Amino acid sequence: MDVFEEQRGLLKAVAYRVLGTVTDAEDIVQEAWLRWNGVDAAVVEDPEAYLVTVTTRLAIDRLRSAQAKRESYVGPWLPEPVPAGGDASDRLALADTVSSAMLLVLEALSPLERAVFVLREAFGYSHAEIARIVDRSEASVRQTAMRAREHVESKRRRYDTDEATRRRATESFMAACAGGDLAALLGALAPDVVLVCDGGGLAPAPRRALTGMELVANALISFTRRMPEDPSVTFEEVSGGPAVVVRSGGTAAAVVMLYLVDGVIEEIHLVSNPEKLGAL
């Protein structure tokens, strides 16, 4: 197998964790491929280190411009959902570190902090290796890693990770919404549940997060009443966890991801921006 192809899954996983969008991650990997084809591979002692360095630096630069654009984004911004599947290297991008909940926490980090956190916490690179990748001193990288970790731990909520629990809750949620069963839906939601909808100004969606079980339940029931033409609703693995995927004529129209604490739904992410559903 070509040296670059051997690393492609890893590079895409790194880029996606830093950027939060599949399209940007694929663009970065393509740029890395062009860079790779411009060098004499025979003189590169460690192809993985070289390619991860190129990819990380390109991703940091891309994130700086992306963050400016997200400030003018219409309504809440959510990461782009990633479907399950692919080979083992592709599934690197489906761990807990790329759930939409985690990526939202990472949004508050600077591009450098985010890259350092991803390389350290998700991929296990040493501080010395990261220092070479981001062209900083090892002492500086240690400080950056500690600062990023402290921020993430202070903001991160510990959601249920048991797959069976999450699957049952998602299936029950899907049935309650599809049946318009408000009582069942209310019974599945925490009192202070939060609903975050990302339509990007291209699909109907609240322009702010909704909080409270009654407000959220009614919003979800309203959403199911506005189903697209020729709808199909399926249960799938998306972004490392169970999700409800709504399609219209085979094209993804919305993805709903649930986050639970002690079996009760605490947060719901609904992505309906068509520009973010291409991977599905």
N, C-alpha and C positions, 0 to 999 in steps of 0.2 A: 504494500500500500504506500502511496505517496506520503512523504513526511508530513506535509501540511494536512492532508486528509486524516492522518492519525490524530492530529491535535484539534481538528475542527470542532468536535463536540465540546471539548474543554474550553476553547476560545469563545464559543457561542454562550456557554454557561457563564463565563466570567463577564462577558459584555452585557448579557441580559440582567445579571444581578446588579451591575453598576448602573444600567440605564433604565430598566423597567419596561422596555418595549422591545418586541420581537423584531420589528422592522429596523430599528436603530442598531440592534445587536447584529442582525444579518449584514447591514451596511458596513459595520465596523469589521466584521470578519472578512468581508470582501476586500476592504481596504488593506487589511493585514495580509491577505493573499497576494495583492498587488505588490506590497512591500517585499514579501518573501520572494516573489519572482524577480525582484530587482537586485537580489544579493546572490553571491556564490554560496550555495548551501553547503558545499564541501568545507568551507572555512568556518562555518558556524558550529562551535563545539557543543552547545546545548540547545537544540532546536526548540524544545518546549519553553525554556527560559526566554529565548529570543522572542518567540511568538506571543507568549503571555505578556511580555514587556511591551511589545508593539501594540497589542490589543488593549491593554490597560491604559496606556497613554492616550491612544486614540479615543477610548471611551471617556476618559476624564475630560478631554477637550470637547467631545460631543455633549457631555452632560452639562458643562458650563453654559453652552448656548441653549440647551433644552430647558434648563431651569428658568432662564429668562422668558422663554416662550410660555412655560407653564404658569407664570404669574398672570398672564392675560387669558388663560384657558377659561372657557365658558363652563361654569359650575365646578363641582369637585372633580379632581383628577384621580383616577385609579390606574394601577399598572395594567398592562396588556395581558389578558389571560393566555396561559400556555397549556396546550393539550398534553395529556399523557401519551406515552408511546415512544417509538424510536429505539435506538440502541442504548447500551449502558451509559455511554458518555453523554448522550442527549439527555438522559434522565437526571444528570447532575443538576439540571436547571429546575427540577421538580421537588427539591427538598424544602424543608420548612423555611429556609432562608430566602425563598422567593415566593412565599405566599403573599397575597396582596396586602395582608395586614402588616407583615414584616417590611415589605417594600415601601409602604406608607411611612413607617417609622424612619427608614433610611432616607426618605426625601428631605428630612430636616438636617441631614449631614452635608458638609461641604463635599464637592466632588472628590477631593483628595481623601478626606475622612472615610467616605463611602468606599472608595477603591481599597484603601488599607483594611477596612473592616471586612470587606468581602474576601480579599485574598487571605486574611488571617483566620477569620472565623468559619468561612465556608470551605476554603480549600486547604487550610492548614500550612500555608507558607510561613517560613520563619521570618522574624523581623529583619534579619540580614538579607534574605532573599527579596523581601518586599522593598527594602531600602534601595536595592539595585534596580528593581522594576520601576519605582516611581522617582528615582534619582534624588533621594534624600539621604541624610545620615541615618544610621541605625538608631541613634538616640532620639532623633526627631520622629522616626517612624514609631518607636515605642510609645512616645508621648501621644502621638496622633491615634494610635490603636487604643490606648487606654481611655482617651477622651471620647472616642467614638463608642467604645463598649459601654462606658458609663452612661452616655446619652441614650443608647439603645435600651439598656436595662431599666432606665428610669421611665421610659415611654412605652416599653413593650408590655403587652398584656399576655398572661399565660393562658392560652386557650386550650381546650381539650384536644388531645392528639390521637386518642383511640379511634381507629378507623371504623370499627363496628358502631360505636356511639355516633360518630359523625354521619355515617351512612344512614342509620335509622332516623336521625333527626332530619336529614336532608330529604329522605323519602317521605316522611310525615309532613314536612313543610310543603313539599311539592303537591301532595295529595290535598292538603288543606287549601292551598291557593287555587288549585285547579277546580276544586269543588265549591269555592266561595264560602268555605266554612270558617266564618270569623271567630267563633268560639274556640275551635280547635287551634286556629292560628294564634289567638291570644294566649292560649295555654302553653304554647311552645316558646313564647318570647319573654325575655327578662323585662322587668318594669322599665328599666332605663335603656332598652335596646336602641341601637343606632342604625339607621339605614343610610348608606352612602350610594348615590346613583351617579354614574358617569355617562352622560349622553353627549358631552362635548359640543353641545349646541347643534348637533346633527340628528338627535333623536329626542323625543319628549322625556324630560327628567327634571326633578326638583333641582333648583340652583343652589341648594344648601342641604346639608345633612339633616335628616329628620330624627328626632329623639322622642322616645316614649312609646309604649306598646300599642296604645289605641291609634295614635297618629300613624305609626309604621304599618300596623295591620291594615288599616283602611287604605293606605297608599298602595300596599301590595295587592289587595283585592281589586283596587281600581286598575292597577297595571294588568292583571289577568283579564280584565274585561276589555282591554284594548289590545288583545292578542293580534299579531299580524295575520295576513291571509295564509291559508293552507298551513296552519301551525303544527309543529310537532314538539313535544317536550320530552327530553331524555335526561337520564341521570348519568353523569360522566365524571372522570377524574380530570380535574383542571387545576393547574398551578399547585400541584402537590396535594390536592385534597378533593373531596366530593363536591360536585356542583350541579346545578340545574341549568341545562342549556336549552334555549328556545330557538327553534329554527322556523324559517318561512320558505317553503319550497326548496328545502335543502340548504339554505343559506342561514348562517347563524345571525340571530337578531338580538339576543340578549344572553348573558351569563349571570347566574346568581350564586354567590359563594357565601357560606355561613360560617360564623365563628362562635363556638360555644364555650361556656364555663359551667362545669357540673351538669352537663347535658341540656342546658338552657341557652337559647340563642341570644348572644350579647351584641353581635354586630353582623350586619348584612351588607355585602358589596354587590351592586348590580351594575354591570357594564353593558350599555346598549349603543355606545358610539360605534358605528359600523366600521370606522377606520381601525378599531382595535380588535376586531373579531375575525380578521382574515385567517389567522392561524387555525381557527376552528372550522 
